[in-house]
Amino acid sequence: MSAPEHPSGLEVQALEAGYGAAQVLRGASLHVGHGEVVALLGRNGMGKTTLVRSVMGLRPPEPRAGAVRWDGTDLLGLPPHRIARLGVSIVPQGRRLLPSLTVMEHLTSLKPARVRTGWTVARVLELFPRLAERRSHRGGELSGGERQMLAIGRALMTDPRLLLMDEPTEGLAPVMVQHVCTIIAELRSAGLGVLLVEQNLFSALAVADRVYVMDTGRIVHEQPAATVQLEAMLRFLAVR
């Protein structure tokens, strides 16, 4: 009998993970298809960032059970650089830029500027014209919105097919939130899958195809974004 086929894209199945003696993920399962934006919602401390870090192979946390597959390839146990080579990239919460490096140095740290295939410096700067204007500025000299653009651009330089975005609109002005949502929609149109961790329900619903709600390490709700009733979802999130 042939082995069952795994769905394409990202498959997280009954994942358990934690930090030392603390159990955070308690059997979380979700799926992100190619060219699909999936929002992961929930209050602080529910395990959303732990799930994203587990998918990317970042330590801590320490996965303890379950499976994480990307196009059928098992990711658990692989180091982050090997996961990145498989087409998975992360835009971490807090941007994690180096304040002493310039915009150009951030963008070329993972791929030389001479490369002309995939995501190039020129392509990133076309997507983010503001970064082109600030190319010689250091990370510590950028505004919050500019830092978020750079964090996304840096992730794109690895030529991902799946982008993990952890709170990309956190701390941004409304006009910049709208801009980030526009960029996410453009990336979906280019065929990227996006797992979007958000607390901002409004921005998540503006771009997501489906939403998951996480509570104490478990996925407790899944729904197509187009069918979400805003007031009902706000009440649901509030009582979790």
GICORBEL-V725903 format. One record per helix or strand. SS is the DSSP state (~ for helix, > for strand). FROM is the first residue (numbers start at 1). LEN is the number of residues. Records with the same first field share a line. If there is no record, write none. Layout:
SS: FROM-LEN ; FROM-LEN
This chain:
>: 10-10 ; 22-11 ; 37-5 ; 62-9 ; 73-2 ; 88-4 ; 102-1 ; 138-1 ; 162-5 ; 193-6 ; 210-6 ; 218-7
~: 48-9 ; 80-6 ; 103-6 ; 121-7 ; 129-5 ; 139-3 ; 144-13 ; 174-16 ; 201-7 ; 225-3 ; 230-10
